[in-house]
Each structure stands twice: as C-alpha cells, then as structure tokens.
Amino acid sequence: MVIDREVPGIPEALRSATFGRVPFGMLSRGVSGVTGSCLIVNLPGSTKAVEEGFDTLGEVLHHAVAVATGNFGHHD
C-alpha cells in the first residue's frame, strides 16, 4: 500500500460533489491518505474530472496539507 494512513473524507467529498450529475461517480475507487508528511489524493482519470476535483478540494486542501505536514499554525 502506498499510504500510511487513510483520509476517507476526501474521496467521499469528491464522490458527493458529482452525485446526481455523474451516474457512475459512486463507483469511483478514489483513495486518499498520508505517507510521512505527504498528502496523496487519487483523482479521477479525465481532465474535466480532475478540474472538478480540485474545485471540490480547493477550500480544504491547504488545511489538509498543513495537517499532513504537522504545520498547524495560522494559515493565510
């Protein structure tokens, strides 16, 4: 396995964001987790789906990386 610790909320959010629009999105095998101080996010295969994934993650990505790296200080 590539990750040390799973972060299940990220793939749940990615699937949830497309629910009702993308019929097969619920079948996604998305996984995300932490290895050392690296956050790893498995995004869907199409360019459009990756862009949508970043839109979904945009608000929390900075915080998620801070948690993964142990940098819990104030974030701008």
C-alpha positions as a Markdown table, in Angstrom:
| # | Residue | x | y | z |
|---|---|---|---|---|
| 1 | Met | 0.0 | 0.0 | 0.0 |
| 2 | Val | 1.2 | 3.5 | -0.8 |
| 3 | Ile | -0.4 | 5.3 | 2.1 |
| 4 | Asp | 0.4 | 5.0 | 5.8 |
| 5 | Arg | -2.9 | 6.4 | 7.0 |
| 6 | Glu | -6.2 | 6.8 | 5.0 |
| 7 | Val | -8.1 | 10.1 | 4.8 |
| 8 | Pro | -11.6 | 8.8 | 3.9 |
| 9 | Gly | -13.3 | 12.2 | 3.8 |
| 10 | Ile | -11.6 | 13.4 | 0.7 |
| 11 | Pro | -12.8 | 10.7 | -1.7 |
| 12 | Glu | -16.3 | 10.9 | 0.0 |
| 13 | Ala | -16.4 | 14.6 | -0.8 |
| 14 | Leu | -15.2 | 14.0 | -4.4 |
| 15 | Arg | -17.9 | 11.4 | -5.0 |
| 16 | Ser | -20.6 | 13.6 | -3.2 |
| 17 | Ala | -19.8 | 16.6 | -5.4 |
| 18 | Thr | -20.8 | 14.7 | -8.5 |
| 19 | Phe | -23.7 | 12.8 | -7.1 |
| 20 | Gly | -26.8 | 13.2 | -9.3 |
| 21 | Arg | -24.7 | 14.6 | -12.2 |
| 22 | Val | -22.3 | 11.7 | -13.0 |
| 23 | Pro | -24.2 | 8.4 | -12.8 |
| 24 | Phe | -21.2 | 6.2 | -12.3 |
| 25 | Gly | -19.3 | 8.5 | -9.9 |
| 26 | Met | -20.4 | 6.5 | -6.9 |
| 27 | Leu | -18.4 | 3.6 | -8.3 |
| 28 | Ser | -15.2 | 5.6 | -8.1 |
| 29 | Arg | -12.3 | 3.8 | -6.4 |
| 30 | Gly | -10.9 | 7.0 | -5.1 |
| 31 | Val | -8.5 | 6.8 | -2.1 |
| 32 | Ser | -6.5 | 9.4 | -0.3 |
| 33 | Gly | -4.2 | 9.3 | 2.6 |
| 34 | Val | -1.0 | 10.4 | 4.2 |
| 35 | Thr | 2.5 | 8.9 | 3.7 |
| 36 | Gly | 5.0 | 10.6 | 6.0 |
| 37 | Ser | 4.3 | 14.3 | 5.6 |
| 38 | Cys | 2.8 | 13.9 | 2.1 |
| 39 | Leu | -0.9 | 14.1 | 1.3 |
| 40 | Ile | -1.8 | 11.7 | -1.6 |
| 41 | Val | -5.1 | 12.2 | -3.4 |
| 42 | Asn | -6.3 | 9.8 | -6.1 |
| 43 | Leu | -8.3 | 11.9 | -8.6 |
| 44 | Pro | -10.5 | 10.5 | -11.5 |
| 45 | Gly | -8.9 | 9.9 | -14.9 |
| 46 | Ser | -10.4 | 12.6 | -17.1 |
| 47 | Thr | -9.1 | 16.2 | -17.3 |
| 48 | Lys | -12.6 | 17.6 | -16.5 |
| 49 | Ala | -13.0 | 15.3 | -13.5 |
| 50 | Val | -9.6 | 16.4 | -12.2 |
| 51 | Glu | -10.5 | 20.1 | -12.5 |
| 52 | Glu | -13.8 | 19.4 | -10.7 |
| 53 | Gly | -11.9 | 17.5 | -8.0 |
| 54 | Phe | -9.6 | 20.5 | -7.4 |
| 55 | Asp | -12.7 | 22.8 | -7.3 |
| 56 | Thr | -14.1 | 20.5 | -4.6 |
| 57 | Leu | -10.9 | 20.3 | -2.6 |
| 58 | Gly | -10.0 | 23.9 | -3.0 |
| 59 | Glu | -11.3 | 25.1 | 0.3 |
| 60 | Val | -9.8 | 22.4 | 2.4 |
| 61 | Leu | -6.6 | 21.4 | 0.5 |
| 62 | His | -4.4 | 24.0 | 2.3 |
| 63 | His | -5.6 | 22.8 | 5.7 |
| 64 | Ala | -5.3 | 19.1 | 4.8 |
| 65 | Val | -1.6 | 19.6 | 3.7 |
| 66 | Ala | -1.0 | 21.6 | 6.9 |
| 67 | Val | -2.3 | 18.7 | 9.0 |
| 68 | Ala | -0.3 | 16.1 | 6.9 |
| 69 | Thr | 2.9 | 18.1 | 7.5 |
| 70 | Gly | 2.2 | 18.9 | 11.1 |
| 71 | Asn | 2.1 | 22.6 | 10.4 |
| 72 | Phe | -0.9 | 23.6 | 12.5 |
| 73 | Gly | 0.0 | 27.4 | 12.8 |
| 74 | His | -2.1 | 30.2 | 11.4 |
| 75 | His | -2.8 | 29.9 | 7.6 |
| 76 | Asp | -3.3 | 32.9 | 5.3 |
